[in-house]
């Protein structure tokens, strides 16, 4: 492809992404790259989750770079995503953090596992206290243990996903009107996030549906169970009319597959049932039975949402790569915005062209971005992103409200409930200590 054709294709992609086309893309990035270390499971049993995140961040960085990169005093800097494999283990993640810091990277992104996120928060806080000239910023896109922006909140940590209690409240808004459900089974992964999901499910059921009976409750090892048939058998035998779970990755896919195999006919109220193999595993049995909560779905109402999803699909056309989360795109947009704001302030004060992690963090506290019909604002008090939430139910592709399916499965998710950012917001208990 010649340069003109490449430029024309990129302009078309920018249009789909809702980014204004730039004449001839003359302001292309020329300065040293701003590197972001992605610390995730890129091998092992949940490697698919890390690879899915990587695709999202790559697209987001490409969008920033296509419009010229991050504009600082010394020119335009491209954003680059660098991969560090945590193998899903805390010690491996901490080793990856040390490697990234030694390589001169000052921005870290992670999200798949609140246990890993908690360890990174503590390690980064200690490092920053001891090394004020090498401070590091932590961007969290999926670790949703509420404690991370409450009692464990930290100035260097920013969460761009709704936390577990926010997600549960959105699901409960739907369950409280579902009078066909009179009994539920709670199941989750046995670590901080999974434990919190079950606690919050019990608490919110007591408030919103005290008539619903909890007929079973189970925690299982994370990413270690190969056969969920014993769990599915117990769920069916309990007579539960619905399952509530925060399971993600293969732990969710294998669970719903086992439930189908034993003939379980109840509903699944999930945090992540809309992706990574779950719809294909359920097939026709999931239609009208599986609900998921997220900040955004490909079938979200509006042309902006449709255009954004079509652009993602054009960039990653393989069905198995169909895993898109708008919050990850908004996170990179917020980072670029904060870098430019901090850079402008540094220039005014005759500081370095590339702003420090401290300056970027202060600017990120004021983040306010929009893409694909979705908006996100950062709450400075606890560094918890404020954004709308949606609940959707599984249906056949082509049904009303389901123009797109998931991973080529023939099944997609139709939005049935929406909360604006104010309605989705929760109070916090953070007492932020700022440097």
Secondary structure as the mmCIF struct_conf table of DSSP 4:
data_model
#
loop_
_struct_conf.conf_type_id
_struct_conf.id
_struct_conf.beg_label_comp_id
_struct_conf.beg_label_asym_id
_struct_conf.beg_label_seq_id
_struct_conf.end_label_comp_id
_struct_conf.end_label_asym_id
_struct_conf.end_label_seq_id
HELX_RH_AL_P HELX_RH_AL_P1 UNK A 3 UNK A 17
TURN_TY1_P TURN_TY1_P1 UNK A 18 UNK A 18
HELX_LH_PP_P HELX_LH_PP_P1 UNK A 19 UNK A 21
HELX_RH_3T_P HELX_RH_3T_P1 UNK A 23 UNK A 25
BEND BEND1 UNK A 27 UNK A 27
STRN STRN1 UNK A 31 UNK A 40
BEND BEND2 UNK A 43 UNK A 44
TURN_TY1_P TURN_TY1_P2 UNK A 45 UNK A 46
HELX_RH_AL_P HELX_RH_AL_P2 UNK A 47 UNK A 66
TURN_TY1_P TURN_TY1_P3 UNK A 67 UNK A 68
STRN STRN2 UNK A 70 UNK A 72
TURN_TY1_P TURN_TY1_P4 UNK A 73 UNK A 74
STRN STRN3 UNK A 75 UNK A 85
TURN_TY1_P TURN_TY1_P5 UNK A 87 UNK A 88
HELX_RH_AL_P HELX_RH_AL_P3 UNK A 90 UNK A 102
TURN_TY1_P TURN_TY1_P6 UNK A 103 UNK A 104
STRN STRN4 UNK A 107 UNK A 110
BEND BEND3 UNK A 112 UNK A 112
HELX_RH_AL_P HELX_RH_AL_P4 UNK A 114 UNK A 130
HELX_RH_3T_P HELX_RH_3T_P2 UNK A 132 UNK A 134
STRN STRN5 UNK A 137 UNK A 140
BEND BEND4 UNK A 141 UNK A 142
HELX_RH_3T_P HELX_RH_3T_P3 UNK A 146 UNK A 149
TURN_TY1_P TURN_TY1_P7 UNK A 150 UNK A 152
TURN_TY1_P TURN_TY1_P8 UNK A 155 UNK A 156
STRN STRN6 UNK A 157 UNK A 159
BEND BEND5 UNK A 161 UNK A 161
HELX_RH_AL_P HELX_RH_AL_P5 UNK A 164 UNK A 175
TURN_TY1_P TURN_TY1_P9 UNK A 176 UNK A 177
TURN_TY1_P TURN_TY1_P10 UNK A 179 UNK A 180
STRN STRN7 UNK A 183 UNK A 189
BEND BEND6 UNK A 190 UNK A 191
HELX_RH_AL_P HELX_RH_AL_P6 UNK A 192 UNK A 208
TURN_TY1_P TURN_TY1_P11 UNK A 210 UNK A 211
STRN STRN8 UNK A 213 UNK A 220
TURN_TY1_P TURN_TY1_P12 UNK A 222 UNK A 224
BEND BEND7 UNK A 226 UNK A 226
HELX_RH_AL_P HELX_RH_AL_P7 UNK A 229 UNK A 238
TURN_TY1_P TURN_TY1_P13 UNK A 239 UNK A 239
BEND BEND8 UNK A 241 UNK A 241
STRN STRN9 UNK A 242 UNK A 245
TURN_TY1_P TURN_TY1_P14 UNK A 249 UNK A 249
HELX_RH_AL_P HELX_RH_AL_P8 UNK A 250 UNK A 261
TURN_TY1_P TURN_TY1_P15 UNK A 262 UNK A 263
BEND BEND9 UNK A 266 UNK A 266
STRN STRN10 UNK A 267 UNK A 270
BEND BEND10 UNK A 271 UNK A 272
TURN_TY1_P TURN_TY1_P16 UNK A 273 UNK A 274
BEND BEND11 UNK A 275 UNK A 275
TURN_TY1_P TURN_TY1_P17 UNK A 276 UNK A 277
HELX_RH_AL_P HELX_RH_AL_P9 UNK A 278 UNK A 282
HELX_RH_3T_P HELX_RH_3T_P4 UNK A 283 UNK A 286
TURN_TY1_P TURN_TY1_P18 UNK A 287 UNK A 289
STRN STRN11 UNK A 290 UNK A 294
BEND BEND12 UNK A 295 UNK A 295
TURN_TY1_P TURN_TY1_P19 UNK A 298 UNK A 299
BEND BEND13 UNK A 301 UNK A 302
HELX_RH_AL_P HELX_RH_AL_P10 UNK A 303 UNK A 315
BEND BEND14 UNK A 316 UNK A 316
BEND BEND15 UNK A 318 UNK A 318
HELX_RH_3T_P HELX_RH_3T_P5 UNK A 319 UNK A 321
HELX_RH_AL_P HELX_RH_AL_P11 UNK A 326 UNK A 348
TURN_TY1_P TURN_TY1_P20 UNK A 349 UNK A 350
BEND BEND16 UNK A 353 UNK A 354
HELX_LH_PP_P HELX_LH_PP_P2 UNK A 355 UNK A 356
HELX_RH_AL_P HELX_RH_AL_P12 UNK A 357 UNK A 364
TURN_TY1_P TURN_TY1_P21 UNK A 365 UNK A 366
STRN STRN12 UNK A 368 UNK A 371
TURN_TY1_P TURN_TY1_P22 UNK A 372 UNK A 373
STRN STRN13 UNK A 374 UNK A 379
TURN_TY1_P TURN_TY1_P23 UNK A 380 UNK A 383
STRN STRN14 UNK A 384 UNK A 386
STRN STRN15 UNK A 389 UNK A 396
TURN_TY1_P TURN_TY1_P24 UNK A 397 UNK A 398
BEND BEND17 UNK A 399 UNK A 399
TURN_TY1_P TURN_TY1_P25 UNK A 400 UNK A 401
BEND BEND18 UNK A 406 UNK A 406
TURN_TY1_P TURN_TY1_P26 UNK A 407 UNK A 408
BEND BEND19 UNK A 409 UNK A 410
STRN STRN16 UNK A 411 UNK A 419
HELX_RH_AL_P HELX_RH_AL_P13 UNK A 421 UNK A 424
#
